[in-house]
Amino acid sequence: VQLQASGGGLVQAGGSLRLSCTASGHKWFSAYAMGWYRQAPGKARELVAGISRLGNTNYADSVKGRFTISRDNAKRAVYLQMHNLKPEDTAVYYCNTGTSYSTPGDYWGQGTQVTVSS
């Protein structure tokens, strides 16, 4: 399984970005949960948002109401729409696949940098 994340960049506070992650070699993509995690410098990697195979979602408190996770099983893709970005959202964002939408599975993408300037 390979996960390819894209869509990161530099944005001003209050701006928006949309991250995408496509999976290859993931034959049973629709049967697995997907998640977005992030890691800021000097901090542990944390869950940002997860989506189950049934479409149930789970968000970190810090992003609720601002971020939306979605998936397109036909495209084997998962997205993270981010609005009202804050400087504290600055991190490398990783996509992940596994059996739970609350804890990470074994497969990680390469990460995409999101930088929010104040």
N, C-alpha and C positions, 0 to 999 in steps of 0.2 A: 504494500500500500504506500502510495506517495501522495502527499498533500502539498499543493502549491498555493501559497497565499500571495495576494497582491492588493493594491489599492491604498497603501499607506502613503504618507507624505507630510508636508509641513502646512499647517493651517493656523489661522489666528483663532484666538479664543472666541467661542460663539459660532464657529464655523461647523461644517459637516464633512464627513468622509464616509465612503462605503467600501468596506473590505470584502474581498471575495476569496474563496478557497475552493479549489477544484481537486477532486480525488481521482487518481488513476490506479488501476490494479485493485480496485475496491469493488469486487464483484457483487457484494451484498450491501452496497452503500445504504439503501433504503431501510435496511434492518438494523442500522447502527445509529447511536446518538452522535451528535457533533457538538463541538464546543469551541469557543474562543477564549483564550487565556492571554494574559499580558504579564510582562515583567519589566519593571522600571529599574534603573540602575541602583544597585545596593539593596534591592527588595526581592522577596520571594515571588515566584510565579503565582498568579492568582486567577481564579475563574472570573471571566467577565460575563459570559452568557452561554447557556447550553440549550440544545433543542433535542428532544427525544425522537425516536423513530416515528412516533405518532404525532409529532408537532407540538408537544408540550414544551414550555420554555421555562427557563430559570435564569435570573439575573442577579448580579451583585447589587447590593443596596446602592452603591455609589453611582450606578449607571441606570437604574430604573427610571423610566420616563424619558430617557434621552437616547438609549440604544435599543435597536430591534434586531433580533436574530431571525433568520429565515433560511429555508432550504429548498432546493429544487432537485428532487431525486432523479428526474429525467436527465439533468445535466450533471448529476453527481457533484453538486455545488452547495456551499453554505455561505451565507452573507451576513455581514454585520453593518447595519446602517447606524451611523453615529451622528447625532445632532447635538448642538449646544456644547461643543467640546470645551474642555477646561484644561489648563496647564497640567493639572494632576493626572490627566488621561495620557500624558506622554509616556510611551513605553514601546517595547517590541511586542507585537501582537502575533500570537500563534494560533493556528487551528489544530484541532485534535479530533480523533475519532475513537470511539470505544463503546462500551455497553451501557454507560451511565451518562446522563446529561448534567451530573453534579460533580463527578470526579473524573480525572483524565484517564484515557485509555493509553495504549502502548504506542500509538502512532502520532507523530508531530509533523507539522509543516516547518518550513525554514524560517518563518517569522517575517513580519513586515513592520517597518518603523513608522510610528505615528508620533509626530512632534507638534505640540500645541503651544504657540507663543502667546504671551500675555500682552 
